[in-house]
Amino acid sequence: MVRSDVGEDGLLRICPDSAELLPIADGLKLCEGPVWHAAQGCLYFSEIVGDTIWRWDPKVGRSPHIRPSGHANGLALDGQGSLIVAGWSERCVWRAEAGGERAVLVDNHLGVPLNTPNDVIVAGDGSILFTDPDSALHTPGMAGADVQRYLEVAGVYRRRPDGELTLLDSDFESPNGLCLSPDESVLYVDDTSLGLVRAFDVDRDGGVGNSRVFHRLRGEEPGAADGMKVDQEGNLYTTGPGGIHVLAPDGRWLGRIRIPDRTTNLGFGDADWRTLYITTWSGVFQLRLGIPGLPIGSARVPG
């Protein structure tokens, strides 16, 4: 059974006492970016230090999908089911093509090289949103050949389907995980250095405003504001000290799901989207929950 800390409003409807935390991969070095591919019935995740994007099939286990990966970090799927990759040490966001080629989608802002893209999501209109801290530039085992920082900001960007790139906000120390509310009216972004979740209202054109602190994480255990996702009811799940912190849509702390390793990211999957896949510093876990997550990639419902 999984151990949980329950807030005032409880967590049992989301994560019942009977839920089992099951390891599906171990012995790895800094896993990230779990994303479920509904059409293929498999999970993709990255191993940053191991320089590999893995494919895990429930029937056959894991196999290397892309190696080397450029120390890939966050992963997402577009509407065609293609893998979208935050190229951590390669300083770009790229798409994995069917033939094994990599199509670079973004590698600069106004002609200036990006820092080190960390996490990435795809909005309903096909826009790609990603965070760009400078973390990999000074992290051994993750940096590329060029460790010079060129941009003055660590920002959050939106790339529209036509290729237009917009800096949404740069008031961060270390922007990391990000996700959209179910109706895509709110953008959430983790700031790792400050240990908080920021929220923005999203306007009709995809811009953001009304920046505010949504929640400050608490706890002394290992773990930080890193990856995040929302479920179909709008509850937000973010990594933090001791595991995964679950927040109501109004920011109230519902509780914490304890994970026996430093947690890095998470993503919903399986046919009913009720399984939470959790990446850590050394492997991947799965956990069945009471509320489904949002379908992604080609499994999304248009509109």
Helices and strands as residue ranges (DSSP letters): E 4-6, E 21-25, E 31-37, E 42-47, E 52-57, E 61-66, E 75-77, E 83-87, E 92-96, E 102-106, E 108-109, E 112-113, E 120-122, E 128-132, G 135-138, E 155-159, E 165-169, E 175-180, E 186-191, E 196-202, E 208-216, E 228-230, E 236-240, E 243-247, E 253-258, E 263-269, E 275-280, E 284-288, G 297-299
